[in-house]
């Protein structure tokens, strides 16, 4: 079986015929980070990136179309939709640190993170399907209650997955060079997932309905997440001593000024990711005046172009340190949203989307480098590997910023009279021009300013997170 895995892996990644022969018949001893394991598939950046693909396909379909589905298709009022999203985001922000803390304290023969992932997979699949499968005949109040409950349950399962998967990255891949490579590969897979989750989704729900679309994506998630987790071997290197208790763990994390500045800056940029994704279907309808079928063409043009741009950013990163590359990506992301204001048809929308893709690609690749160094520095200081709590608190900061997205949707919609698909108001095109271009530009300007508010000096640790010798 291992031979077939290696052989198929080579085909997927364009190996030569000689290399395919070697992949199909040989095992090699490979160092991955500070671990030596048998088989190129084990702890491979390519295998690990399958998890990103697995989670991002349904997650992107969810973030891009759940508001559109409930507000535009089912007629849920924008006020109730915003209230549900606000409760959802508060719950999302609160439970992130708890799941991260519990993950860091987990000790099993299968590792700290893998048992959590395997346990959350069925719940994630079920809740994703139920989000897009409300019972028929619900009143608006009943639809709101269903919407709210499904959001809360789906988010809880998603948080367990994201916290534990994210915590594995700095553990498996140590050092800037390896992390840059692994991040570029991971984001390449993420862009492929974005393409599927956005461009393919309108085709699927038009052909088979939202509920069946969700079932298809749940199956895709199950296959690729299983392959990813079967490839992971955790090192067991959790540091010396007992894990910190909950209050102490939070106290140490909250004292880390670099961590806070880094994540607050990222939170504004991440808000743009979520905002633009959720607004694109509305933007296509009211600003570009294109059909739902054409939305797939628009999104495909954007995300196909992002794939080579991810590797362009990898090339850029190699010529500078991670912090400088991260700041550059935030600035480029800000500039990239400006052309979206001027889109008026499919062609101009595609062109603006390709420009946007360059900024998006930079922000997808660069944060992992800085975040990994922050965790390494903490490990050198405390003697403990605490990827879980850092990943979770990072999620708390980043996800709580989604409140800005929900508030922006409500305020701008209210200002221009947009209530729902049944009551779009007199100027819905202005609503979605503001939400896809002007608001993101302001958020990214704030992000750039915050990124310069502290000096990121990692001179006290080596790439792998060990203290430098005097």
N, C-alpha and C positions, 0 to 999 in steps of 0.2 A: 504493500500500500504506500509506504514511504517513497518508493521509486516513482509511483504514479504521481504523487504530490509534487515531487521535484521536477518531474518531466513536464507536467502541466504548468508549473511555475515558470519554467524556462520559456514555454510557448507564450505565456501571458506577457513576459517581459522581453521578448524579442531575442532570445539567445540563438547563437549559431547552431548548425547541426552537430558540430563537435561538442559544443557545450551542452546541448540537449542530451547527447549520449552520456556525458559525464554526470549530468544531473539525474538521469534515469538509473545509473548503475553504481554511483559512488556516494559515500558519505564522507564528509570532511569534518575536521575539528576546527571550529570557528570561534573566534573571540567576539563577543557582542557586549560592549561596555566593559565591565570587569568580570564577565562570566564566560566560561568556556563550556559549550554544550555541543552535542553531536547533532549534525544535520544543519544544513544551511537554512532550513525552514524555521527552526527554533529561534525565537527572538529576532528574527529578521525584520528590518524596517518595513519590508514589503508585506510580510504576513501581519505585522502589528497594524499596519495602515488599513487592513481589511475591516478592522473594528470601526474606524472612522467612517468608511464607506457604509457599513451596516447601519450605524446609528444615524448618519446624516440623511440617508434616503427618506425614511419616514419623518425624521425631525424637520427636514426642509419642507416636505410636503405639508406637514402640520403648520409650521410657522408662516408659510406663504399663503395657505388657503383656508385655515380654520376661521379667520375673521370673515373672509369673503363668503365662505359657505354659510355661516350663521347669519351674517348681516345682509348680504346681497341676495343669497339664494333662499334662505328660510325666513327672512324678514325680521330678525331680532333687532330691536331698537339699538341705536349706537350707545345710548346711555346705559342700558342693561349689559350690553357687550363690554363696555369699558369697566363697569363695576365688576363683572366676572373676571376680566383680565387682571384687574387690580388685586382682587383677592388671590387669584392664582399666582401672581408675581410675588406678593408678600409671603405666601406659603412657600414658594420656590426659594426665596431668599433665606427664610428662617431654617428650612430643613437641610440646606446644603452643609453648613458647618457640623451639624449633628451626624450626618452620614459620613462625613470625612473623618470626624473624631472616632466614630465606631470602627471605621475601616482601618485606621492606623493602629487600633488596639486589637484587631483580629489576629489570631495566631492559629493557623491550621497547617496540616501537612501539605495542603494544596496551595498555600500562599495566603496573603492578606486580601488581595483584590479579586482573584478569580471566583471564589465562592459567592461573593456578593453579585458579581456579574451574572453568573449562571442562575442564581436565585431570582434576579430581577427580570430576566428575559421573558418568561411567560406573561408576567403582569404587564410589562411594557407592550407586548404584542396585543393582548386583550384590550387594554385601555385605548390604544391607538385606533383599533377597529371601532370601538364604541363611540369615540369622539365623532366619527363620521357616520354613525348609524343611530341617530335619535329615533325613538318610536314615532310612528305616524299619528297625526291628530293632536299633537300637543298644543296647548294654548301658549301665548307668549311667555307667561309666567312659568309654565311647565318646561318650555324650551330653555328658559334661563336657568332653571334649577338643574336640568340635565347637563347643560353646557358647563355650569360651574363645577358640578361633582366630577364630571369626566376630566375637566382640566386639572383638578386637584389630584386625582388618582394617576393620570397620565404623567403629570409632572413629578410625582413622588418616585415612580418607577424610572423615569428618565434621569432623575438626579442621581439615583444609586448607580446607574450605568455610567454617566458622564464623570462623576467623582472618581470612581474606581478605575475607569479606563484612563482618565487624565492623570491619575496618580502613578500609573505604570510608566508613563513616558520618561520622566526624569530618572526613574530607577533603572530602566532597561538601557537607556542611552546616556552615557556620561561623556561630558566634554563638548565644547562648542562645535568642533568639526563634525562629530558624529550626530549631534543634535540638529545641526543645520541640514545635514543630509536626510536624516529621519523625518524632520519637519517638512522638508520640501516634498518628500515622497508621500507623507501623510496628507499634506494639503493637495497634492495632485489627485489622490483618491477622493479627498473631500470635494474638490471641484467636480470630479466625475459624478459624485453623489448629488451635488447641487444641480447638476445638469439633469440628472434623472428625476430628482425630487421636484424640480420646477418645470422644466420643459416637457417632460413626459406626462406629468400629472394632469394637465388639461386634456390631453388626448385620452388618457385612461378614464377620467371621470365623465367625459363626454360620451365615451363608448360603452362603459360598463357601470357607471354610477360611482358616487363617492364611497359608498360602503365596500363595494367590491375592489375599488382601487386600494383602500386601506388594507384589505385582506392580502392583496398581491404584495404590497410593500412590507407587511408583517412577515410574510414568508421569505422575502429577500433578506430582511434583517436577520431572521433566525439562521439562515444558511451561512452568511458571511461572518456574523458574530461568533458562531460556533467554531468556524475555521480559525478565526483570530485567537480566541481563547485557548484552543488546543495547541497553538503555536507558542504560547507564553510560558516561560519558566521563570518564576520569581527567584531572586537571589537569596532571600532569607536574611540579607544584611539590613537590619532595622536599626542599627546603632547599639550603643552600650546602655545598659540600665533599663529601668522600668519606663514605659510610656508615660508622658505627662497626663495628669488628670485634666478633666474638661476645662475648668476655669484657668488652670495654669497654661494649658495649650493655647487657649484663646489669648491669654495675657501676653505670652511670648510672640504670638503672631501679630497682635495689634501693636506691639512696640516696634515692629519692623517698618520704618518709614519708607524705605525703598519699595517694599511690598505694597503698601497702601497707595503711594503715588502711582506706581506702575499699574495697579488694577483700577484705580479711579480713572486714569487716563484711558485705559482700555475699555472701561465701562461705557464711556460716551461713544467710542467707535463701535463697540458691540451693539449699542442701541441702534446705530445706523444700519448695521447688518439686518437686524430684526425688522426695523421700520421699513426699509426699502423692500425687503422680501415680501412683507405683508401688503405693501401698497402697490406692487407691480400689477396685479390683476385689475385693480381699480384704475391705475394709470393707463393701462392698455385700453380699457373701455372708454374712459371719459376724456383722456388727453390725446391719445394716439388714434382713438376711434377705430380700433381693429377688433375682429371677432375673437372669441375664446380660442378657436383653433389656431389663430395667428399668434396668440400669446406664446405657444410652444416654439414658434420660429424665433420670436423675439428673445426668449430666454435661452434657446439653444445657441444663438449667435453670441450671446454674452458669455456663457459658461464654457463653450468650446474655445473661445479666445483666451479665457482665464488659464487654461491648462498650460500652454507654453509660457504664459506670463509668470506662473508660479516658479518655473525653472529659470526664467530671466531674473526674478528676485533672488533666487538661490545664487546665481552668478554675482549679483550686486552685493549680497551679504558677504561673499568670500573676500571682497575688497575692502571691508570695513568691519568694525566691531559690532556686536549685536545690538547695543543700545543705540548707536548712531543709525543703524539700519531700521530699527523700530521707529525712531522719531521721523526718519525720512518717509517711512511707509504711511504714517499718520498724516503727514502733510500732503503726500500724493493722493491719499484717499479723499481728503478734503477737496482738493482741486477737481477730482474725478467726478463729483456729483453735480458740478455746475452745468455741463452740457445736457443733463436730463431735463432741465427747465425748458430747453428750446425744442424738445421733441414734439412733433405734431402729426407724424404718420409712422408707418412701420419702418421705413428706411432710415429716417432720422432717429427714431427710437433705437434701432439696432446700432447705429453709429455711436450714439451717446452711451449705450449700454456697453459697448466694447471699451470705450474710454473708462467708464466706471469699473470695468473688470480689472484694469491695471492697478487701480488703487486697492480694490478688494483683494487681489492676489498678494500684494505686499503685506496687508494686515493679516492675512491667513498664515503667512510663513514666519514673520519676524517675532511675534510675542513669545513663542516657545523658547527662544534663545535666552531672553532676559529672565523669564520666569524660572527656567531651569537653573540659572546662575544664582538667583535669589534663594532657591531651595538648597542648593549646594552650600552656599554661605551659611545658612541656618544650620545645616548638618555639621559643618566644621565648628560652629560655635557651641551647639548644644550636645553634640555626639549622638543625635537621633535623626533618623530619616523620617520626615513627617510630611511626605508628599500628599497624603490624604487630607490633612487639615488645611494645608496651604491651597490645594486645589479646591477644596470645598469653600473656604472663606473667599477665595478668588471668585468662585461661582456666586457666592452671596452678594459680593459687591457688583459683579457684572450683571447678574440677573435682576437685582433690585433696580438697576437703571432702566429696566424695561418698563417701569412705571412712567418714565419720561415718554416712552413711545406711546403707551396707552393714553397718557394725558394729552400728548400732542395731537393724536387722532381725534380725541374728544373736543379739544379747544378749537382746533382749526376747522373741524367739521361744523361745530356750533357757530363759529364766526361766519361761515359762508352758507349756512342753512342746510347742510347735508345731515340727514337723520338715518337713512337706510336706502337700500336699493329701490324700495317702494316710494320713498320720499327723498329724492336726491338733492332737492333745492335748486335755486336758480343758476348757480355757477359751480357745479361739481368739478369741473376741470381745474379751477383755481385751487380747490381743496387739495387735490392730489399733486399738482405742481409744487405747492408749498411743502407737502409732506415728503416728496421724493427728492427734492433738491434744496430748497432754502433751509428747512429745518435741519437736515443732515449736515449742511455746510456749517451752520452755527455750532452744532454738536462737535464736529471734528475740529473746529477752531479752538474750542475749549479743551479738547483732548490734547492738541499740540502744546498749548500753553501749560497745561498741567504737567506734561512730560518733561518740561525743563525746570520744574520747581524743586528738584533735588538732584544731587550729583550721584550718579550710579558708579561707584568705585568698587570693583571686585578684586582689588589687588591683594586682598588678604587670603584668597583661596586660589587653588589651581582649578583647571577645567573640570576635574572630577569631583571637586567639592572638598578635597583634603586641604588642611592648613599648609601654607607654604613654609618651607624650612628657612630659618634665618640664615 
